[in-house]
């Protein structure tokens, strides 16, 4: 369609496989609407869950961990502003280790001499260990040191082992069974709220939200897992949300409950439909993961109707059969396309990566996978060398996070491969375009009064300046459009 006056146009030219010089290529013009006729939410930023990589890397030598923190939260790195801190449950101390590297996040409970943990009492100071989890807590200070106004969220994957049915933080014996013992909601909520309160004081920061359950209504969490997890039926979720809101208020905290951190939007709809109205009113932020894209606009509409902030609070998108490859573009492009669709369909106020740093996975003949943005040997001793492998996925993430900054508003874009955001003063428009195809696309902005610059990531470029006219095959390009005079209108 033709662009209307006062709007921008993004023209995508797709050349055919065989040149046909006698016939001009057809040009498709897609209207872009930054005109605040339907403004999106104020975007708060990008970030990551600190579990599990922080539990390992926070114990590295200063030079190594500082470099890693710069890559993620430094303005010359990804420029992230959000961190999700994992409050560990903690397995029994006498059990043989079985969780994956970094996944054994320590709990803050302590077993007092001669006292069985089944009778653990949160009111007894002797039953708390505030020296626990020093490695992940190092990252709280590292984020504070790099971000002027960071946003912190605390989240839980599992209750401590002595509050569970199975006696393990990795889940129940059967994945569809709830693993929190009946009636333990108040004690578990007290545990979470007390940790939030203590860490706020000890690290001089504020947790804006606390998420008490994670991917609750799936059958993925069973005792043989190598990570923490717990199933929660919608009814038990509601009870835990209510108990958490009560505990936060009892500690005098301004921290709000975020929930339900469901695996995807279509399961979140089931959870939400089952929550009583009183439980819904206790939720200050809706969190949803995007491991699946069905019904994302329905979750968006729930948040709008309830006037509740919406976060896409966890995702990573490696292709299932893509062998570990630090420079390959297949999983990198998959990530870029996924972010574009999440921004367009969910319209979240934040987009949070799962685990920014993943363990090297091509070991002992295995082909490995492309989870994570940076690969490192998370099994190496703390004082060993720690080479970091910055992948193409990292540079694709940079195409978004370096330019769509906190305070921008998401804007509608009539192109499935492009996401857009407008600065608060209306003078900078960011367009991130993913060309996953095999032919170049010519990009043009046929309006006066705006300057254009571009940054490109493909197999040969890492978020580098590029002509603002062409998106090469298998690439992500970010256009930065700035008003240069009064002639251009929103």
Secondary structure as UniProt FT lines:
FT   TURN            5..6
FT   STRAND          8..13
FT   TURN            21..22
FT   STRAND          27..33
FT   TURN            37..38
FT   STRAND          45..49
FT   TURN            51..52
FT   HELIX           53..57
FT   TURN            58..59
FT   HELIX           62..73
FT   TURN            75..78
FT   STRAND          82..87
FT   TURN            93..94
FT   TURN            101..103
FT   TURN            113..114
FT   HELIX           117..119
FT   TURN            122..123
FT   HELIX           125..127
FT   TURN            130..131
FT   HELIX           134..146
FT   TURN            148..149
FT   STRAND          151..156
FT   HELIX           161..163
FT   TURN            169..170
FT   TURN            175..176
FT   TURN            182..183
FT   HELIX           185..203
FT   STRAND          207..211
FT   TURN            216..217
FT   TURN            223..224
FT   HELIX           234..250
FT   TURN            251..252
FT   STRAND          256..262
FT   HELIX           265..274
FT   HELIX           277..281
FT   STRAND          283..289
FT   TURN            294..295
FT   HELIX           296..306
FT   STRAND          309..315
FT   TURN            320..321
FT   HELIX           330..345
FT   STRAND          350..355
FT   STRAND          357..359
FT   TURN            364..365
FT   STRAND          374..376
FT   TURN            378..379
FT   TURN            382..383
FT   STRAND          389..390
FT   HELIX           392..401
FT   TURN            402..403
FT   TURN            406..407
FT   STRAND          409..413
FT   TURN            416..417
FT   STRAND          418..422
FT   TURN            424..425
FT   STRAND          428..435
FT   STRAND          441..442
FT   STRAND          450..457
FT   STRAND          464..466
FT   TURN            468..469
FT   STRAND          470..471
FT   STRAND          475..483
FT   TURN            486..487
//
